[in-house]
Amino acid sequence: MFIGECLCLILYGAKLWYMDRQKKSKGYMPTSPGTQTAEVLHLKTHINPLLLAIPACFDIVASTLMNIALTMVAASVYQMLRGMIIIITAVMAIFFLKKKLFRHHWTSIAVIFTGVFMVGLAALYFKTDEEKSHKEGETKPLGIILLLIA
């Protein structure tokens, strides 16, 4: 996945190079209606690509933490606790994007939180027969904490 993302950056650089060559020629015409509107309104259209490094670093850290946590908890618990991302995204949309959530949004967030909470609690308190016989499961709380951090 990360290789694919890096290839997208290469294509983005090629597009910028092509657009720069087009601007130098006489018949420059923006390629999309959005670009035309942005130029008419004098909006910033050239954004520093290094700004992509900030969310990319967070993504790498989160992926690493999730893979470490996967070694400590069952795959089913891992998949269910990944649903917590919806709650985090909603909170960030409220704070950073100033989005207003409606009653049906809050209801769905509450249902997701309840489900994630129940799965995490069940993973902590109930052990499988294999875990009982092999004394495994001491790392489960750490795995769940890593998943929540990620």
Secondary structure, 3 states (H helix, E strand, C coil): CHHHHHHHHHHHHHHHHHHHHHHHCCCCCCCCHHHHHHHHCCCCCCCCHHHHHHHHHHHHHHHHHHHHHHCCCCHHHHHHHCCHHHHHHHHHHHHHCCCCCCHHHHHHHHHHHHHHHHHHHHHHHCCCHHHHHHCCCCCHHHHHHHHHHC
